[in-house]
Amino acid sequence: MAKLKFMARVSAAALTVAVIGGTAQAQLSSAISTAQRSTQSGAAAQARIDNIDDQVGDVVREYRAALQERETVALNVEQQKIFLKSQQNEIESLQGQIDRVGDIQAQLLPMMLRMIGALEAFVASDMPFQMEERNDRIAKLKELAGDPNQSPAELYRQIINAYQIELSYGNQTTSYKETILVDGEPQKPEFLRVGRVALIYTDSDGKMHIYNKASGAYEDLPDSYGLDVKSATRIALEQKTPEVFPAPLPGATKVQ
């Protein structure tokens, strides 16, 4: 009987231990599950935090890029303002020039007519060489000046060209034939022109004559200049290598 009571107490104790053990195991499992859920929740929270941090970083980088782009755009705007101001100044300057075109054109034609007149007077008072060519050039200038369809720029260009041609004559030694009146009779002798220093022609009899600008007429040139004139003529015709040669002057007498 006593043995049965002991076994009953042991069974009860075991049962109690079993119950207590089962409860503890359940609590432990619950704690473990809670810890696992907490860990998982923490990992998820950390992942969300990392994701938010990445997003914030992206936003910060985009913001900085936007600031830099804004500064670049602002700089370009300032440069464009400077450029537009320069263009506006140039437009105003051009407009001012355009407004003055009418006044300039009104003054330009009288000035060019005076230039043509001055050129004509100069040719008339100069040595009478290649007169047909020079007078034709002046006549064409007058014709252009009287043409209402002719642009002032082209007329001015032609006048300047005529002046340059006249200027070049002073640096040339040329030989040419031209018709002149000799004792009232037309002749076409051979001329030698040494710049504007000497103008000589040889008549059909082989006599040489030099133009005297002071008297406005030709006078006889001594035969002693014959070789010099022939040498200069060959140089002018590019038949001889250029060299220094004595140029006769009106009224000169060659020293032997």
C-alpha positions in Angstrom: 0.0 0.0 0.0 2.8 2.3 0.9 4.5 1.4 -2.3 1.5 2.3 -4.3 1.3 5.7 -2.6 4.9 6.3 -3.3 4.5 5.5 -7.0 1.4 7.7 -7.1 3.4 10.6 -5.7 6.2 9.9 -8.1 3.8 9.9 -11.0 2.2 13.1 -9.8 5.6 14.7 -9.5 6.6 13.5 -12.9 3.3 14.7 -14.3 3.9 18.1 -12.6 7.5 18.2 -14.0 6.1 17.2 -17.4 3.5 19.9 -17.2 6.0 22.4 -16.0 8.5 21.2 -18.7 6.0 21.4 -21.4 5.0 25.0 -20.4 8.7 26.0 -20.3 9.3 24.5 -23.7 6.3 26.3 -25.0 7.5 29.5 -23.5 11.0 29.0 -24.9 9.6 28.2 -28.3 7.4 31.3 -28.1 10.5 33.4 -27.1 12.5 31.9 -29.9 9.8 32.6 -32.4 9.4 36.1 -31.0 13.2 36.7 -31.3 13.2 35.3 -34.8 10.3 37.5 -35.8 12.0 40.5 -34.1 15.2 39.7 -36.0 13.4 39.4 -39.3 11.5 42.6 -38.5 14.7 44.3 -37.7 16.4 43.1 -40.9 13.4 44.3 -42.9 13.5 47.6 -41.0 17.2 47.9 -41.8 16.6 47.1 -45.4 14.0 49.8 -45.5 16.4 52.2 -43.8 19.1 51.3 -46.3 16.7 51.8 -49.1 15.6 55.2 -47.7 19.3 56.1 -47.3 20.0 55.2 -50.9 17.0 57.3 -52.0 18.1 60.2 -49.9 21.6 59.9 -51.5 20.1 59.9 -54.9 18.0 62.9 -54.1 21.1 64.7 -52.7 23.1 63.9 -55.8 20.2 65.0 -58.0 19.9 68.2 -56.0 23.6 69.0 -56.3 23.5 68.2 -60.1 20.5 70.5 -60.4 22.4 73.3 -58.5 25.4 72.9 -60.8 23.1 72.9 -63.9 21.4 76.0 -62.6 24.8 77.8 -62.2 25.7 76.7 -65.7 22.4 78.0 -67.1 22.8 81.2 -65.2 26.3 81.7 -66.6 25.1 81.0 -70.2 22.2 83.5 -69.6 24.7 86.2 -68.6 26.9 85.5 -71.6 23.9 85.6 -73.9 23.0 89.0 -72.3 26.4 90.3 -73.0 26.3 89.0 -76.6 22.8 90.4 -77.2 24.0 93.8 -75.8 26.9 93.7 -78.3 24.6 92.8 -81.1 22.2 95.6 -80.2 25.1 98.1 -80.2 26.2 96.9 -83.6 22.6 97.1 -84.9 22.4 100.6 -83.6 25.7 101.5 -85.2 24.7 100.0 -88.6 21.3 101.8 -88.4 23.1 105.0 -87.8 25.3 104.3 -90.8 22.3 103.5 -92.9 20.6 106.7 -91.9 23.7 108.6 -93.1 23.8 106.8 -96.5 21.5 109.3 -98.0 23.6 112.3 -96.9 26.8 110.5 -98.0 25.3 109.7 -101.4 24.2 113.3 -101.8 27.8 114.5 -101.2 29.5 111.6 -103.0 28.4 112.4 -106.6 29.6 116.1 -106.6 32.9 114.9 -105.1 33.4 112.3 -107.8 32.5 114.8 -110.5 35.2 117.1 -109.1 37.6 114.2 -109.2 36.9 113.6 -112.9 37.3 117.3 -113.6 40.6 117.4 -111.8 41.8 114.4 -113.7 40.8 116.0 -117.0 42.6 119.2 -116.2 45.7 117.3 -115.2 45.8 115.3 -118.4 45.3 118.5 -120.5 48.3 120.1 -118.7 50.5 117.1 -118.8 52.8 115.9 -121.5 50.7 115.0 -124.5 51.4 111.2 -124.6 48.9 108.5 -125.5 46.2 111.3 -125.5 43.6 109.2 -127.3 43.7 106.5 -124.7 43.7 108.9 -121.8 40.9 111.1 -123.1 38.8 108.0 -123.9 39.2 106.9 -120.3 38.0 110.3 -119.0 35.0 110.3 -121.5 33.9 106.9 -120.1 34.1 108.2 -116.6 31.8 111.1 -117.6 29.4 108.7 -119.2 29.3 106.6 -116.1 28.7 109.6 -113.9 25.7 110.6 -116.1 24.1 107.1 -115.9 21.4 107.0 -113.2 21.6 103.2 -113.1 25.3 103.2 -112.3 26.1 102.5 -108.7 28.2 105.2 -106.9 30.6 102.4 -105.7 31.4 101.3 -109.2 31.9 104.9 -110.5 34.2 105.6 -107.6 36.2 102.4 -108.3 36.6 103.4 -112.0 37.8 106.9 -111.0 40.4 105.5 -108.5 41.5 103.1 -111.2 42.0 106.0 -113.7 44.1 107.9 -111.1 46.2 104.8 -110.5 46.9 104.4 -114.2 47.9 108.1 -114.5 50.2 107.6 -111.4 51.8 104.5 -113.0 52.9 106.5 -116.1 55.5 108.3 -114.1 57.3 105.0 -113.5 57.3 103.6 -117.0 59.6 103.7 -120.0 57.5 102.9 -123.1 57.7 103.0 -126.8 54.6 103.4 -128.9 53.2 104.9 -132.1 50.5 107.6 -132.1 49.0 110.0 -134.6 49.9 113.7 -134.2 49.9 116.8 -136.4 53.3 117.8 -137.7 53.1 121.1 -139.6 49.4 120.6 -139.9 49.8 117.2 -141.4 48.8 114.0 -139.5 51.7 111.6 -138.9 52.2 108.5 -136.8 55.8 108.5 -135.6 57.4 106.3 -133.0 57.5 107.8 -129.5 59.8 107.1 -126.6 58.5 108.2 -123.2 60.7 108.1 -120.1 58.3 108.5 -117.3 57.2 112.1 -117.2 60.8 113.3 -117.7 61.1 113.1 -121.5 58.8 112.6 -124.5 60.6 112.1 -127.8 59.5 111.1 -131.3 61.4 110.4 -134.4 59.9 111.7 -137.7 60.0 110.0 -141.1 63.3 111.8 -141.9 64.9 110.2 -138.8 65.0 113.6 -137.0 64.3 113.5 -133.2 62.1 115.9 -131.4 61.5 116.3 -127.7 58.5 117.9 -126.0 59.2 121.1 -124.0 56.5 121.4 -121.4 57.4 125.0 -120.7 56.6 126.1 -124.2 54.0 123.4 -124.9 55.7 122.4 -128.2 58.2 120.0 -129.6 61.7 121.1 -130.3 64.6 119.5 -132.2 66.8 117.1 -130.3 70.5 117.0 -131.2 71.6 113.9 -133.2 74.2 113.2 -130.5 71.4 111.7 -128.4 70.6 109.2 -131.2 72.3 106.1 -129.6 70.8 106.8 -126.2 67.3 107.1 -127.7 67.7 103.9 -129.6 69.1 102.1 -126.5 66.2 103.3 -124.4 63.7 102.3 -127.1 65.0 98.8 -127.2 64.8 98.6 -123.4 61.2 99.9 -123.6 60.3 97.2 -126.2 62.0 94.6 -123.9 64.6 93.9 -126.6 67.4 94.8 -124.3 68.3 94.2 -120.6 67.2 97.2 -118.6 70.1 99.4 -117.6 70.8 103.0 -116.6 70.8 105.4 -119.6 71.0 109.2 -120.0 67.6 110.8 -120.6 67.7 113.9 -122.7 65.9 117.0 -121.4 64.4 119.9 -123.5 67.0 122.4 -124.4 69.8 120.1 -123.4 73.0 119.8 -125.3 75.0 116.6 -124.9 78.6 117.1 -123.8 81.0 115.3 -126.0 
